[in-house]
Amino acid sequence: MPEENAIKEITRLTANLNELRRGGGAGFCFYVGTGASMTTAGYSAADELRRSVLRAPFGENMTEAQLAESSASYLEEKFSSAWKRLAFKMRDLVARETTLKLSADEGHSALASILKSNCFSLIVTPNNDTLIEDALLQEGIPRSQWSVMVNGLHSPDVIRDELLNPSGKFVIVKLCGDLYSKSYSVTDRDIAQSIPPLVSAIEPYLSRPMVVTGYGAIDDNIFKAFPKQRDIVYYIGTVAPPGDWNFYKHFLQEQRVDILDKDLTFKEFCNVLARRLDTFQKVEAYGMSVTRSDVEDVRGDTDESDFLVELIDIKQRREQEKQTPVAAAQEEPLLVLSELLNTFSIKFDNNQLLSFDVKGRLSYESERAVTWPIDVDELNIVMSDLARDIAAYHRLKDQEGRNTWRRHAKREGRHLYDSLMRSNDDLSKQLEVARQITRHPDVLSLNFIGPRNHLGMPYELLHDNNVPLALKYPLSRQISGLASQKPQKLDSMMRVFQRDRKPLKVLLIASDTGGLSVDNEVTELADLFKEKWQGKSEIKVLTTNDASRSEVEKVLRRCQYQIVHFAGHSQFDFEKPENSGLFIFRDKARRGGVGILSARQIALLLTDSETMFCYLSCCVGAMVGSRQRLRDDDYLGVIDAVIQAGVPYALGYRWYVTDNGSRRFVTSFYEKMLSDRCVPEQAALHARSQLYGRDGNDETWTSPIVVSQNVLRTDYE
């Protein structure tokens, strides 16, 4: 890896290239020397060709010792003589065998990425191979964006005319021809004859600002014909050329920037330059241009994630100083990174068209929507089947069968993630940008917006081959087209209530209709609210003995409580989802048998309520039916009914959860939400991580679904 000073100079070069590109300038000329085409043994293609001829019986039959002891001029003379004696077919054979020893490495891939950025309009190279063209094709850069002109195959006038053509393409000029054109120069004599006419024709283009890398002895012979440079030249190399080379006659000291480092090969230079250009473009994608002055304060040894964050900090600080110079000098100079990006929203419409946007102090919106080839209803069925299997494993106490759920869940999560990332290149790129900018994943919320049947999508299983995203990011979903009547965010509401000394009203309902510890759950929660909530509160607890059907309906009708927590059993009706509901005793003291408070009835009760958050601490409370069910039903399940009633936040379990797992999740969730005054998706991330860390095979950590209709911060919209 090059040293800090070298990377710092490359960063300044990147800024120059970027400013010129952004300003619509003609672009630099990029000279890719013989040191860019290397064999696996570490020889340049030009040197390998000479070695092959000089060592061969048909050449000079020299030994390695003789090659090592002879001067460069002597070897070049011997090679020229031997090459002249060879028949044309033998020349082609030897030259082609040399190219087989070449390998396009990551430097050529990086070069292709650099050229794609349009910072260079002209690339000149003495190399006879096709490594640059191969890399461009491998990177998927269309042929319509570039052309190749070959000296010997194309006349100097034709090459000049191609450069004059304002087509927007970048042009690769192969100074010494190529092997496939049957017209190429490899000896000093051939080069001295073929190069000057071409250089004379394209002299104005070779006098532009230039970057030179991979420079060697053969390049220096080519430079005999080059015009004296009238503009700046960046020389990139592991060492400076010898003092008597032609290089110094054409590129004067005062017009040259030498970037030297023992590790600064063609490959390393292109890698650093490509990464810096990519970082600049990421910053500019969020509406912030990068200038030469911006990079002066950035350290040279930072990796790309740190470099990206430093650039954004610098841009934000300067913008702040520009707007309020006095106040900015008195305040903390750098903004909190969580304010830069806080919500990454992935959106789907009824036709499965996918788009996205990123919000915060920076913002980005996808340019177009693409089709996402996922059958939502079919995937909901797969999740429903998995839920039934999990429930069956528990009923049968089939531990071996139960342990297979995680394998199925991981497989579905990887497939879903791969499908999502492959469907939209811009999405995968900008998600990576957001990851780098925020640095700490828990400050970036992932919000999935779509039709009502998307509530059942297993976004919590999304797996990037590391861990599920739900264990790294606050994750929520939002129903599209449903306007919230309560625009305030839950965390903002809690802070306002505390500031204004307004009582936070909490309703805790337990309904143990069989084998649960939910009465303990709600009484413990009441104590937790009293301990953690540093303000006035009104907490109403309905234990199972008090939670009759009529009493529950009474407290839920136009509910006056900001937080409602139900703990008990529920059911999901696959045939008629609106009949799904909560199990509640008909009368007090557990009398009168068990009835169901249906999703349809819940929606009617909570309409026009003051409830901001509803926690459904019951199995399958967050399961939903397919979109086709809305032809007959009005609701797709309990959580859908809660949201349709106007409650902006809800949390429920997709499938069966253990009693102990649920209790642990509930406790961790409320401790986090009350201590940090955070929104449910952030508290859910904390609780998931706690539960997963304790037991990854307990399916409870995957089951919670958070719906947040008020996910965006209003002060950034």
Secondary structure, 3 states (H helix, E strand, C coil): CCCHHHHHHHHHHHHHHHHHHHCCCCCEEEEECHHHCEECCCCEHHHHHHHHHHHCCCCCCCCHHHHHHCCHHHHHHHHHHHHHHCCHHHHHHHHHHHHHCECCCHHHHHHHHHHHCCCEEEEEECCCCCHHHHHHHHCCCCHHHEEEEEECCECHHHHHHHHHCCCCCEEEEECCEEHHHCEECCCHHHHHHHHHHHHHHCHHHHCCCEEEECCCHHHHHHHHHCCCCCCCEEEEECCCCCCCCCHHHHCCHHHEEEEECCCCCHHHHHHHHHHHHHHHHHHHHCCCCCCHHHHHHCCCCCCHHHHHHHHHHHHHHHHHHHHCHHHHHHCCCCCCHHHHCCEEEEEECCCCEEEEEEECCCCEECCCCEECCCCHHHHHHHHHHHHHHHHHHHHCCCHHHHCCHHHHHHHHHHHHHHHHHHHCHHHHHHHHHHHHHHCCHHHCEEEEEECHHHHHCCHHHCECCCCEHHHCCCEEEEECCCCCCCCCCHHHHHHHHHHCCCCEEEEEEEECCCCCCHHHHHHHHHHHHHHHCCCCEEEEEECCCCCCHHHHHHHHCCCCCCEEEEEECEECCCCCHHHCEEEEEEECCCEEEEEEEEHHHHHHHHCCCCCCEEEEECCCCCCCCCHHHHHCCCCCCHHHHHHHCCCCEEEEECCCCCHHHHHHHHHHHHHHHHHHCCCHHHHHHHHHHHHHHHCCCCHHHCCEEEEECCCCCHHHC
